[in-house]
Amino acid sequence: WFAVQSLTLVLSVCDELKHRAMQEMENVKVSTEAHLRLTRALQEERAEEDAFLFSQHPGEASPDQEATECLRERCVTVRDVGPDLVDACGLLLPSRAVYAAVRGAPAQAEEAPSGSDSGGGAGVERGSSERQALVRTATTEGNLRAVALAVSHGNPILLEGVTGAGKTALVDELAYLTGNTDVIKINLGDQSDAKALLGSYVCTDIPGEFRWQPGALTQAVSKGIWIVIEDIDMAPMDVISVLLPLLETRKLFIPGKAQEVHAAAGFQVFATQTLFGGGGGGTAMG
């Protein structure tokens, strides 16, 4: 009504045209209301028929159930794409077997790093097949989905939270889902040095002979293993100088050998940082 009044006023039409326009508007309004009433009546009639048929055949699925099943069949699931992808909170991630095939290596876990369990003040732990089930609360599901999304992009991931918030537990759960059960965990401190992460020359059984013993970080980069760097905010500057090029370019430079190691397929860096004070939740940034 306001639109017709405005148009007639702007166009300065005569009263006859104005009256005809108002009649046309009323006819459109009446036809629209009649169409809506007819549609509503047909919907109610169909609903009554569906309810009657369902009562006569209670074992059959109702139309709403059939529509839900049809929608579910259109969703892409792990069954549609094969065993090489896993479901991580609604995100499809490649399993370890995919990256192992790219590297031409067996899918099972490689041999654990030797000779670098506690050198240089950096404690190194190796993942095991034993796993504590993660309690899937709404917050945990959201954080796990955020970590899985960052992993799908191949980004380095920083997990922040207070002590006991479950930062490492998220990585353990995602590693279990994707088959990366040989996660390397490095606990940094103010006494940690880059040599413990990169590696060094060690003595052999033959006097005067030395061989290169790669560190935990070097082995993870070259073999495509997931690595968790605990308390990265405690890392000294020489460790940070080693990690920065790796995080930016996925290349690790080893000064002791003048060698540059490119990250193998499947390599993923996680880092944790403890927040003091504040809430009890954690955040994931990729």
C-alpha positions as CSV (number, residue, x, y, z in Angstrom):
1,W,0.0,0.0,0.0
2,F,2.8,2.4,0.9
3,A,4.7,1.5,-2.3
4,V,1.6,2.3,-4.4
5,Q,1.0,5.5,-2.6
6,S,4.6,6.6,-3.0
7,L,4.7,5.8,-6.7
8,T,1.5,7.6,-7.5
9,L,2.8,10.6,-5.6
10,V,6.2,10.7,-7.3
11,L,4.8,10.1,-10.8
12,S,1.9,12.6,-10.2
13,V,-0.7,10.2,-11.7
14,C,-4.3,11.1,-11.9
15,D,-6.9,9.7,-9.4
16,E,-8.3,7.2,-11.9
17,L,-4.9,5.5,-12.4
18,K,-4.3,5.6,-8.7
19,H,-7.6,3.9,-8.0
20,R,-6.8,1.2,-10.7
21,A,-3.4,0.6,-9.1
22,M,-5.0,0.1,-5.7
23,Q,-7.4,-2.4,-7.1
24,E,-4.6,-4.4,-8.8
25,M,-2.8,-4.5,-5.5
26,E,-5.8,-5.9,-3.8
27,N,-6.3,-8.6,-6.4
28,V,-2.7,-9.7,-6.0
29,K,-3.0,-9.7,-2.3
30,V,-6.2,-11.8,-2.5
31,S,-4.7,-14.3,-4.9
32,T,-1.5,-14.7,-2.8
33,E,-3.6,-15.3,0.4
34,A,-5.7,-17.9,-1.5
35,H,-2.5,-19.6,-2.8
36,L,-1.1,-19.8,0.8
37,R,-4.4,-21.2,2.2
38,L,-4.5,-23.8,-0.6
39,T,-0.8,-24.8,0.0
40,R,-1.4,-25.1,3.8
41,A,-4.5,-27.2,3.3
42,L,-2.6,-29.6,0.9
43,Q,0.3,-29.9,3.4
44,E,-2.1,-30.7,6.3
45,E,-3.9,-33.3,4.1
46,R,-0.7,-35.0,3.1
47,A,0.4,-35.1,6.7
48,E,-2.8,-36.7,7.7
49,E,-2.4,-39.3,5.0
50,D,1.2,-40.1,6.0
51,A,0.1,-40.5,9.6
52,F,-2.7,-42.9,8.6
53,L,-0.4,-45.0,6.4
54,F,2.3,-45.1,9.1
55,S,-0.3,-46.3,11.7
56,Q,-1.4,-49.1,9.3
57,H,2.2,-50.1,8.7
58,P,4.1,-49.3,11.9
59,G,7.2,-51.3,10.7
60,E,7.8,-49.0,7.7
61,A,9.8,-45.8,7.9
62,S,7.9,-42.5,7.8
63,P,8.5,-40.0,5.0
64,D,10.5,-37.8,7.4
65,Q,12.7,-40.8,8.3
66,E,13.2,-41.6,4.7
67,A,14.2,-38.0,4.0
68,T,16.7,-38.1,6.8
69,E,18.1,-41.4,5.6
70,C,18.4,-39.9,2.1
71,L,20.3,-36.9,3.4
72,R,22.6,-39.1,5.4
73,E,23.3,-41.2,2.3
74,R,24.4,-38.0,0.5
75,C,27.0,-37.2,3.2
76,V,30.6,-38.2,2.5
77,T,31.9,-40.6,5.1
78,V,35.0,-42.8,5.6
79,R,33.2,-45.7,4.0
80,D,32.8,-43.7,0.8
81,V,36.5,-42.9,0.3
82,G,38.2,-46.0,1.6
83,P,40.4,-47.0,4.6
84,D,43.2,-44.5,3.8
85,L,41.2,-41.7,5.4
86,V,40.0,-41.5,9.1
87,D,37.2,-39.5,10.7
88,A,38.5,-36.9,13.2
89,C,35.5,-35.1,14.6
90,G,33.8,-34.8,11.2
91,L,37.1,-34.0,9.3
92,L,38.6,-36.6,7.0
93,L,42.4,-36.9,7.6
94,P,44.9,-39.2,5.7
95,S,46.2,-42.1,7.8
96,R,49.8,-42.8,8.4
97,A,49.7,-45.4,5.7
98,V,49.1,-42.8,3.0
99,Y,52.3,-40.8,3.9
100,A,54.2,-44.1,4.3
101,A,53.2,-45.0,0.7
102,V,54.4,-41.6,-0.5
103,R,57.8,-42.1,1.2
104,G,58.0,-45.7,0.1
105,A,58.4,-46.8,3.7
106,P,56.4,-49.4,5.7
107,A,53.4,-48.0,7.6
108,Q,54.5,-49.4,10.9
109,A,56.4,-47.2,13.3
110,E,60.0,-46.7,12.7
111,E,62.7,-47.6,15.2
112,A,62.8,-45.2,18.2
113,P,65.6,-42.6,18.3
114,S,68.6,-43.9,20.2
115,G,71.2,-42.1,22.1
116,S,69.2,-38.9,22.7
117,D,66.8,-39.7,25.5
118,S,68.1,-37.1,27.9
119,G,71.0,-35.3,26.3
120,G,71.5,-31.6,26.5
121,G,68.7,-31.1,29.0
122,A,65.9,-32.0,26.5
123,G,64.0,-35.0,27.7
124,V,62.8,-37.2,24.8
125,E,59.8,-39.5,25.0
126,R,58.5,-41.9,22.5
127,G,54.8,-42.6,21.9
128,S,53.4,-46.0,22.8
129,S,50.5,-48.2,21.7
130,E,49.0,-47.8,25.2
131,R,46.3,-45.1,25.2
132,Q,44.0,-43.6,27.7
133,A,40.6,-42.9,26.2
134,L,39.8,-39.2,25.9
135,V,36.6,-38.0,27.5
136,R,34.7,-36.3,24.6
137,T,33.1,-33.3,26.1
138,A,31.8,-30.4,23.9
139,T,34.9,-28.4,24.6
140,T,37.2,-31.3,23.9
141,E,35.4,-32.0,20.6
142,G,35.8,-28.4,19.6
143,N,39.5,-28.3,20.4
144,L,40.1,-31.7,18.8
145,R,38.3,-30.5,15.6
146,A,40.5,-27.3,15.6
147,V,43.7,-29.3,15.9
148,A,42.5,-31.7,13.1
149,L,41.7,-28.8,10.9
150,A,45.2,-27.3,11.3
151,V,46.7,-30.7,10.7
152,S,44.8,-31.0,7.4
153,H,46.4,-27.8,6.3
154,G,49.9,-29.0,7.3
155,N,50.5,-26.0,9.6
156,P,52.6,-26.0,12.7
157,I,50.3,-26.0,15.7
158,L,50.7,-24.3,19.1
159,L,48.6,-25.5,21.9
160,E,48.1,-23.1,24.9
161,G,46.5,-23.8,28.2
162,V,47.0,-24.1,31.9
163,T,48.7,-27.2,33.4
164,G,46.5,-30.2,33.0
165,A,44.2,-28.7,30.4
166,G,44.8,-31.6,28.1
167,K,47.1,-30.1,25.4
168,T,49.2,-33.2,24.9
169,A,46.2,-35.4,25.3
170,L,44.6,-33.8,22.2
171,V,47.7,-34.7,20.1
172,D,47.7,-38.2,21.5
173,E,44.1,-38.8,20.6
174,L,44.6,-37.4,17.1
175,A,47.7,-39.5,16.6
176,Y,45.8,-42.6,17.7
177,L,43.0,-41.9,15.2
178,T,45.4,-41.4,12.3
179,G,47.8,-44.2,13.2
180,N,50.7,-42.0,14.2
181,T,51.5,-44.0,17.3
182,D,55.2,-43.2,17.3
183,V,54.9,-39.6,18.3
184,I,58.1,-38.1,19.7
185,K,57.8,-35.7,22.6
186,I,60.6,-33.3,23.6
187,N,60.5,-31.6,27.0
188,L,62.4,-28.4,26.7
189,G,64.1,-26.4,29.5
190,D,66.5,-23.6,30.0
191,Q,69.4,-26.1,29.8
192,S,68.3,-27.5,26.5
193,D,70.6,-27.1,23.5
194,A,70.2,-27.5,19.8
195,K,72.8,-30.3,19.6
196,A,70.5,-32.7,21.5
197,L,67.8,-32.1,18.9
198,L,69.9,-32.1,15.8
199,G,72.4,-34.8,16.7
200,S,76.1,-35.1,17.1
201,Y,79.1,-37.3,16.3
202,V,79.6,-40.2,18.8
203,C,82.4,-42.6,19.4
204,T,82.2,-46.1,17.9
205,D,83.8,-49.4,19.1
206,I,86.8,-48.6,16.9
207,P,89.2,-46.2,18.7
208,G,89.4,-42.9,16.9
209,E,86.3,-43.5,14.7
210,F,83.2,-41.5,15.0
211,R,79.7,-41.8,13.5
212,W,76.9,-39.4,13.1
213,Q,74.0,-39.9,15.6
214,P,70.9,-37.9,14.5
215,G,68.9,-36.3,17.2
216,A,65.2,-36.7,17.8
217,L,64.2,-33.7,15.7
218,T,66.3,-34.7,12.8
219,Q,64.9,-38.2,12.8
220,A,61.3,-36.9,13.0
221,V,61.9,-34.5,10.0
222,S,63.6,-37.1,7.9
223,K,61.1,-39.9,8.6
224,G,57.9,-37.9,8.6
225,I,57.1,-38.5,12.3
226,W,54.9,-36.3,14.4
227,I,56.8,-34.4,17.1
228,V,55.5,-32.5,20.2
229,I,57.7,-29.8,21.6
230,E,56.6,-29.3,25.2
231,D,57.0,-25.9,26.9
232,I,58.4,-24.2,23.8
233,D,58.3,-20.9,25.7
234,M,61.2,-22.3,27.8
235,A,63.4,-22.9,24.8
236,P,66.7,-21.0,24.7
237,M,67.6,-18.9,21.6
238,D,69.8,-21.5,19.9
239,V,66.9,-23.9,19.9
240,I,64.5,-21.2,18.6
241,S,67.0,-20.4,15.8
242,V,66.9,-24.0,14.7
243,L,63.1,-24.3,14.9
244,L,62.1,-21.1,13.1
245,P,63.4,-22.1,9.6
246,L,61.8,-25.5,10.0
247,L,58.4,-24.0,10.9
248,E,58.6,-21.5,8.1
249,T,60.0,-23.6,5.2
250,R,59.8,-27.2,6.5
251,K,63.6,-27.4,6.1
252,L,66.0,-28.3,8.9
253,F,69.6,-27.1,8.6
254,I,72.2,-29.1,10.5
255,P,75.4,-27.0,11.0
256,G,77.5,-30.0,12.2
257,K,77.1,-31.6,8.8
258,A,76.4,-28.6,6.7
259,Q,73.3,-30.4,5.5
260,E,69.7,-29.3,4.8
261,V,67.0,-31.9,5.5
262,H,63.6,-31.5,3.9
263,A,60.7,-32.6,5.9
264,A,59.3,-35.9,4.7
265,A,55.7,-36.4,3.9
266,G,53.6,-36.8,7.1
267,F,55.9,-34.7,9.3
268,Q,53.9,-32.5,11.7
269,V,55.1,-30.2,14.5
270,F,53.1,-29.5,17.6
271,A,54.2,-27.2,20.4
272,T,52.7,-26.6,23.8
273,Q,52.9,-23.5,26.1
274,T,51.6,-23.3,29.6
275,L,49.5,-20.4,30.6
276,F,49.6,-19.3,34.2
277,G,46.3,-18.0,35.8
278,G,43.1,-17.5,33.8
279,G,40.6,-20.1,32.9
280,G,41.0,-23.8,32.7
281,G,40.5,-24.2,28.9
282,G,43.0,-24.5,26.2
283,T,43.3,-23.1,22.7
284,A,44.8,-24.4,19.5
285,M,46.4,-22.2,16.9
286,G,47.7,-23.3,13.6
